Amino acid sequence: MGQLSDADRELISLIAWEALTPTQAASALGLTPAATRVRLHRARTRLKNALSTTPHSEEADRDQ
């Protein structure tokens, strides 16, 4: 989560931890529901990419 922007972290937190719907999160953030769904999709993609990227691979650890 630390690699995400403040906006991405806030949106994901509202959805995942506060259990808001995208429409409720949109209202809380002052966005339209459509814009919130697009931003949520992009934020989840960035989070997934950040989680799949590691500083070094496990294969490199095994080779040493």
N, CA, C and O atoms as a GROMACS GRO file, in nm:
protein
  256
    1MET      N    1   0.083  -0.119   0.000
    1MET     CA    2   0.000   0.000   0.000
    1MET      C    3   0.087   0.126   0.000
    1MET      O    4   0.047   0.231  -0.051
    2GLY      N    5   0.206   0.114   0.057
    2GLY     CA    6   0.293   0.231   0.066
    2GLY      C    7   0.339   0.284  -0.067
    2GLY      O    8   0.380   0.400  -0.077
    3GLN      N    9   0.333   0.202  -0.171
    3GLN     CA   10   0.375   0.245  -0.303
    3GLN      C   11   0.264   0.316  -0.380
    3GLN      O   12   0.289   0.374  -0.486
    4LEU      N   13   0.142   0.312  -0.327
    4LEU     CA   14   0.029   0.375  -0.394
    4LEU      C   15   0.019   0.523  -0.358
    4LEU      O   16   0.072   0.567  -0.256
    5SER      N   17  -0.049   0.597  -0.443
    5SER     CA   18  -0.073   0.739  -0.414
    5SER      C   19  -0.171   0.750  -0.298
    5SER      O   20  -0.240   0.654  -0.264
    6ASP      N   21  -0.176   0.867  -0.239
    6ASP     CA   22  -0.270   0.892  -0.130
    6ASP      C   23  -0.414   0.866  -0.175
    6ASP      O   24  -0.493   0.808  -0.102
    7ALA      N   25  -0.446   0.910  -0.296
    7ALA     CA   26  -0.582   0.893  -0.348
    7ALA      C   27  -0.616   0.745  -0.365
    7ALA      O   28  -0.726   0.702  -0.330
    8ASP      N   29  -0.521   0.667  -0.417
    8ASP     CA   30  -0.544   0.522  -0.434
    8ASP      C   31  -0.562   0.455  -0.298
    8ASP      O   32  -0.653   0.374  -0.280
    9ARG      N   33  -0.476   0.488  -0.203
    9ARG     CA   34  -0.485   0.428  -0.069
    9ARG      C   35  -0.618   0.462  -0.003
    9ARG      O   36  -0.681   0.376   0.059
   10GLU      N   37  -0.661   0.586  -0.016
   10GLU     CA   38  -0.787   0.627   0.045
   10GLU      C   39  -0.905   0.551  -0.015
   10GLU      O   40  -0.992   0.503   0.057
   11LEU      N   41  -0.908   0.541  -0.146
   11LEU     CA   42  -1.018   0.471  -0.212
   11LEU      C   43  -1.020   0.323  -0.176
   11LEU      O   44  -1.125   0.269  -0.143
   12ILE      N   45  -0.907   0.258  -0.182
   12ILE     CA   46  -0.901   0.116  -0.149
   12ILE      C   47  -0.937   0.095  -0.002
   12ILE      O   48  -1.004  -0.003   0.032
   13SER      N   49  -0.893   0.185   0.084
   13SER     CA   50  -0.928   0.173   0.226
   13SER      C   51  -1.078   0.186   0.248
   13SER      O   52  -1.136   0.110   0.326
   14LEU      N   53  -1.141   0.279   0.181
   14LEU     CA   54  -1.286   0.296   0.196
   14LEU      C   55  -1.361   0.171   0.152
   14LEU      O   56  -1.458   0.130   0.216
   15ILE      N   57  -1.316   0.111   0.044
   15ILE     CA   58  -1.384  -0.007  -0.010
   15ILE      C   59  -1.351  -0.132   0.072
   15ILE      O   60  -1.441  -0.205   0.114
   16ALA      N   61  -1.222  -0.155   0.096
   16ALA     CA   62  -1.179  -0.280   0.159
   16ALA      C   63  -1.197  -0.281   0.310
   16ALA      O   64  -1.247  -0.379   0.365
   17TRP      N   65  -1.158  -0.174   0.377
   17TRP     CA   66  -1.158  -0.175   0.523
   17TRP      C   67  -1.284  -0.114   0.584
   17TRP      O   68  -1.330  -0.158   0.690
   18GLU      N   69  -1.338  -0.014   0.518
   18GLU     CA   70  -1.460   0.049   0.569
   18GLU      C   71  -1.586  -0.015   0.513
   18GLU      O   72  -1.697   0.017   0.555
   19ALA      N   73  -1.568  -0.107   0.419
   19ALA     CA   74  -1.677  -0.184   0.357
   19ALA      C   75  -1.782  -0.095   0.291
   19ALA      O   76  -1.901  -0.125   0.293
   20LEU      N   77  -1.736   0.016   0.231
   20LEU     CA   78  -1.828   0.100   0.156
   20LEU      C   79  -1.845   0.044   0.016
   20LEU      O   80  -1.755  -0.020  -0.037
   21THR      N   81  -1.960   0.069  -0.042
   21THR     CA   82  -1.980   0.035  -0.183
   21THR      C   83  -1.910   0.142  -0.266
   21THR      O   84  -1.881   0.250  -0.214
   22PRO      N   85  -1.885   0.115  -0.392
   22PRO     CA   86  -1.827   0.221  -0.477
   22PRO      C   87  -1.913   0.347  -0.480
   22PRO      O   88  -1.860   0.458  -0.486
   23THR      N   89  -2.044   0.332  -0.477
   23THR     CA   90  -2.132   0.448  -0.477
   23THR      C   91  -2.118   0.527  -0.347
   23THR      O   92  -2.116   0.650  -0.350
   24GLN      N   93  -2.108   0.458  -0.234
   24GLN     CA   94  -2.089   0.526  -0.106
   24GLN      C   95  -1.952   0.594  -0.101
   24GLN      O   96  -1.940   0.706  -0.052
   25ALA      N   97  -1.850   0.527  -0.152
   25ALA     CA   98  -1.716   0.586  -0.156
   25ALA      C   99  -1.716   0.709  -0.246
   25ALA      O  100  -1.650   0.809  -0.214
   26ALA      N  101  -1.788   0.702  -0.356
   26ALA     CA  102  -1.797   0.816  -0.447
   26ALA      C  103  -1.855   0.937  -0.375
   26ALA      O  104  -1.805   1.049  -0.388
   27SER      N  105  -1.959   0.914  -0.300
   27SER     CA  106  -2.022   1.023  -0.224
   27SER      C  107  -1.925   1.080  -0.121
   27SER      O  108  -1.916   1.202  -0.104
   28ALA      N  109  -1.853   0.994  -0.052
   28ALA     CA  110  -1.757   1.038   0.050
   28ALA      C  111  -1.643   1.119  -0.012
   28ALA      O  112  -1.589   1.210   0.051
   29LEU      N  113  -1.606   1.085  -0.134
   29LEU     CA  114  -1.492   1.150  -0.199
   29LEU      C  115  -1.534   1.266  -0.290
   29LEU      O  116  -1.449   1.338  -0.343
   30GLY      N  117  -1.665   1.284  -0.308
   30GLY     CA  118  -1.712   1.391  -0.396
   30GLY      C  119  -1.693   1.360  -0.543
   30GLY      O  120  -1.672   1.451  -0.624
   31LEU      N  121  -1.701   1.231  -0.578
   31LEU     CA  122  -1.684   1.187  -0.716
   31LEU      C  123  -1.814   1.127  -0.766
   31LEU      O  124  -1.905   1.097  -0.688
   32THR      N  125  -1.822   1.109  -0.896
   32THR     CA  126  -1.936   1.036  -0.951
   32THR      C  127  -1.910   0.887  -0.931
   32THR      O  128  -1.795   0.844  -0.922
   33PRO      N  129  -2.017   0.808  -0.923
   33PRO     CA  130  -1.997   0.663  -0.911
   33PRO      C  131  -1.916   0.604  -1.026
   33PRO      O  132  -1.834   0.514  -1.005
   34ALA      N  133  -1.938   0.653  -1.147
   34ALA     CA  134  -1.863   0.601  -1.263
   34ALA      C  135  -1.714   0.631  -1.249
   34ALA      O  136  -1.630   0.545  -1.275
   35ALA      N  137  -1.681   0.753  -1.211
   35ALA     CA  138  -1.540   0.789  -1.194
   35ALA      C  139  -1.476   0.706  -1.083
   35ALA      O  140  -1.360   0.666  -1.092
   36THR      N  141  -1.553   0.681  -0.978
   36THR     CA  142  -1.501   0.601  -0.866
   36THR      C  143  -1.473   0.458  -0.909
   36THR      O  144  -1.371   0.401  -0.870
   37ARG      N  145  -1.561   0.400  -0.988
   37ARG     CA  146  -1.538   0.263  -1.035
   37ARG      C  147  -1.414   0.255  -1.123
   37ARG      O  148  -1.337   0.159  -1.113
   38VAL      N  149  -1.393   0.354  -1.209
   38VAL     CA  150  -1.274   0.356  -1.294
   38VAL      C  151  -1.149   0.371  -1.208
   38VAL      O  152  -1.051   0.299  -1.227
   39ARG      N  153  -1.152   0.465  -1.113
   39ARG     CA  154  -1.036   0.486  -1.025
   39ARG      C  155  -1.008   0.363  -0.940
   39ARG      O  156  -0.892   0.328  -0.917
   40LEU      N  157  -1.114   0.297  -0.894
   40LEU     CA  158  -1.096   0.176  -0.814
   40LEU      C  159  -1.031   0.066  -0.896
   40LEU      O  160  -0.940  -0.002  -0.848
   41HIS      N  161  -1.076   0.048  -1.018
   41HIS     CA  162  -1.016  -0.054  -1.105
   41HIS      C  163  -0.867  -0.025  -1.125
   41HIS      O  164  -0.784  -0.115  -1.114
   42ARG      N  165  -0.836   0.099  -1.154
   42ARG     CA  166  -0.695   0.136  -1.176
   42ARG      C  167  -0.613   0.121  -1.048
   42ARG      O  168  -0.498   0.076  -1.053
   43ALA      N  169  -0.670   0.159  -0.934
   43ALA     CA  170  -0.599   0.148  -0.807
   43ALA      C  171  -0.573   0.001  -0.773
   43ALA      O  172  -0.465  -0.034  -0.726
   44ARG      N  173  -0.672  -0.084  -0.796
   44ARG     CA  174  -0.653  -0.227  -0.770
   44ARG      C  175  -0.546  -0.285  -0.861
   44ARG      O  176  -0.467  -0.370  -0.818
   45THR      N  177  -0.542  -0.240  -0.986
   45THR     CA  178  -0.439  -0.288  -1.079
   45THR      C  179  -0.301  -0.245  -1.031
   45THR      O  180  -0.207  -0.324  -1.033
   46ARG      N  181  -0.288  -0.120  -0.987
   46ARG     CA  182  -0.159  -0.073  -0.937
   46ARG      C  183  -0.119  -0.148  -0.810
   46ARG      O  184  -0.002  -0.181  -0.792
   47LEU      N  185  -0.216  -0.176  -0.723
   47LEU     CA  186  -0.187  -0.252  -0.601
   47LEU      C  187  -0.142  -0.393  -0.636
   47LEU      O  188  -0.045  -0.443  -0.579
   48LYS      N  189  -0.211  -0.456  -0.728
   48LYS     CA  190  -0.174  -0.592  -0.770
   48LYS      C  191  -0.032  -0.593  -0.826
   48LYS      O  192   0.047  -0.681  -0.794
   49ASN      N  193   0.000  -0.495  -0.909
   49ASN     CA  194   0.135  -0.487  -0.967
   49ASN      C  195   0.240  -0.461  -0.859
   49ASN      O  196   0.349  -0.518  -0.864
   50ALA      N  197   0.208  -0.376  -0.764
   50ALA     CA  198   0.302  -0.348  -0.655
   50ALA      C  199   0.326  -0.472  -0.570
   50ALA      O  200   0.439  -0.496  -0.527
   51LEU      N  201   0.222  -0.549  -0.547
   51LEU     CA  202   0.237  -0.670  -0.467
   51LEU      C  203   0.312  -0.780  -0.540
   51LEU      O  204   0.380  -0.862  -0.478
   52SER      N  205   0.302  -0.782  -0.672
   52SER     CA  206   0.370  -0.887  -0.748
   52SER      C  207   0.516  -0.853  -0.777
   52SER      O  208   0.593  -0.939  -0.817
   53THR      N  209   0.553  -0.728  -0.756
   53THR     CA  210   0.690  -0.685  -0.779
   53THR      C  211   0.766  -0.692  -0.648
   53THR      O  212   0.728  -0.628  -0.549
   54THR      N  213   0.872  -0.769  -0.648
   54THR     CA  214   0.954  -0.780  -0.527
   54THR      C  215   1.093  -0.726  -0.556
   54THR      O  216   1.135  -0.727  -0.672
   55PRO      N  217   1.164  -0.679  -0.456
   55PRO     CA  218   1.299  -0.626  -0.477
   55PRO      C  219   1.394  -0.729  -0.538
   55PRO      O  220   1.483  -0.695  -0.617
   56HIS      N  221   1.375  -0.854  -0.502
   56HIS     CA  222   1.455  -0.960  -0.561
   56HIS      C  223   1.369  -1.087  -0.566
   56HIS      O  224   1.279  -1.106  -0.484
   57SER      N  225   1.398  -1.170  -0.661
   57SER     CA  226   1.314  -1.288  -0.679
   57SER      C  227   1.357  -1.401  -0.588
   57SER      O  228   1.471  -1.406  -0.541
   58GLU      N  229   1.265  -1.493  -0.563
   58GLU     CA  230   1.296  -1.610  -0.483
   58GLU      C  231   1.398  -1.699  -0.554
   58GLU      O  232   1.478  -1.767  -0.489
   59GLU      N  233   1.394  -1.698  -0.688
   59GLU     CA  234   1.489  -1.780  -0.764
   59GLU      C  235   1.632  -1.733  -0.737
   59GLU      O  236   1.723  -1.815  -0.726
   60ALA      N  237   1.653  -1.603  -0.728
   60ALA     CA  238   1.786  -1.551  -0.701
   60ALA      C  239   1.833  -1.594  -0.564
   60ALA      O  240   1.951  -1.622  -0.544
   61ASP      N  241   1.740  -1.601  -0.466
   61ASP     CA  242   1.776  -1.648  -0.333
   61ASP      C  243   1.819  -1.794  -0.335
   61ASP      O  244   1.913  -1.832  -0.265
   62ARG      N  245   1.750  -1.876  -0.415
   62ARG     CA  246   1.783  -2.018  -0.423
   62ARG      C  247   1.917  -2.043  -0.491
   62ARG      O  248   1.986  -2.140  -0.460
   63ASP      N  249   1.954  -1.955  -0.584
   63ASP     CA  250   2.078  -1.972  -0.658
   63ASP      C  251   2.200  -1.940  -0.574
   63ASP      O  252   2.310  -1.982  -0.608
   64GLN      N  253   2.183  -1.870  -0.467
   64GLN     CA  254   2.299  -1.829  -0.386
   64GLN      C  255   2.340  -1.933  -0.290
   64GLN      O  256   2.436  -1.914  -0.216
   0.00000   0.00000   0.00000
